[in-house]
Amino acid sequence: MPSKWTEDDIAKLKRMAGKVPAKDIAAELGRSRGATVVEASKLRISLRCSQPTGADQGASAPTNP
């Protein structure tokens, strides 16, 4: 039987969401990636990581002469 999500688990999920890949959040919580994705969905939390913008893109950003 799956373990119940605690308030601490949910707080950690919210803190890490959008910053850390779902598989890493799952590992930190000791849960499967699927269980983590389902719980995030129930809570309407996006696990999609933010893309770097501006100067964070470095040399890979195209330049126009």
Secondary structure, DSSP 8 states (H G I E B T S, - for coil): ------HHHHHHHHHHTTTS-HHHHHHHHTS-HHHHHHHHHHTT---------GGGGGGGS----
